Amino acid sequence: MSAIPSVNLEDFVSGDPARKEKFVKEIGAAFEDIGFVALSGHFLSDKLVDDLYSEIKKFFQLPQDTKDKYEIAGIGGQRGYTSFGKEHAKGKKEGDLKEFWHFGQYVENNPKLEAEYPDNVMVAELPKFNEVGKETYKMLEKTAQYVLRALALHLGLEETYFDEYIKNGNSILRPIHYPPITEEPKNAVRAAAHGDINLITLLMGAHGKGLQVQNHKGEWVDAIAQPDQLMINVGDMLSRLTNNKLKSTIHQVVNPPKELWGTSRYSIPFFMHPISEMPLNCLEDCVDKEHPKAFEDITAGEYLHERLIELGLIKK
């Protein structure tokens, strides 16, 4: 059994006030305690999930020189392909044992943001790749919107508090391929211990061992979702906004036992980011004598820029 609590989004959208309140309480308690939850009842259909895995496997199986065409210089890896070992966790020199792709926002009715965000990168070799990626992005964004509405209620805010900040937000869908391990890694793991930068992360593909979460005692616990569940965790932006009331939990993806080194692992996180103007100033209701304000005022855009420098994805 996974040590991560399970919730069902159907309770929140059911129209039944008692079920809605139950969901708000459950997800609020989970995010105050361990910062992770396994969520069913989301908006992804089984067919869409199958289609996405099929397309991303085809992409990562393309010849390396074909994939390299889609690594775009000068945008900090925000769109398109990032090759193996390029990214590392904060404070680590060793690159993580992964390659990945980024789908970004599909901006609606906002020329300013359209100019600010890099364009999505089209893969000529795979006609369905971008269409399936876009549909998945939209359904995960919709799921995230409802999760944030529940968290707004938990925090004593108006239910749609986050809506204006996440519409056309700088969110990223990241299909990741952890290739087979061919030799003993030197100090490197598939993804070193880290906290996420964003508001919340929705993770597809946490169905086998590998993902681990650090609990309050500093112990690593396996985080395993059912096939129909997404693993959702609090990111540093939300932790900052709530003055650490909601916990951004450190997590990692460890290397498999040696007998499974020959296998690939795929996981697909959706990093829910707000627009860059969103203030991350600690909410007044989350600051009191026992919990003094722990963070300086900052916007989401300023904070993201700081963190991308730390990760080695953009230069100072």
Secondary structure, 3 states (H helix, E strand, C coil): CCCCCEEEHHHHHCCCHHHHHHHHHHHHHHHHHCCEEEEECCCCCHHHHHHHHHHHHHHHCCCHHHHHCCCCCCCCCCCEEECCCCCCCCCCCCCCCCEEEEECCCCCCCHHHHHHCCCCCCCCCCCCHHHHHHHHHHHHHHHHHHHHHHHHHHCCCCCCCCHHHHCCCCCEECCEEECCCCCCCCCCCCEEEECCCCCEEEEECCCCCCEEEECCCCCEEECCCCCCCEEEEECHHHHHHCCCCCCCCCEEECCCCHHHCCCCEEEEEEEECCCCCCECCCCHHHCCCCCCCCCCCCEHHHHHHHHHHHCCCCCC
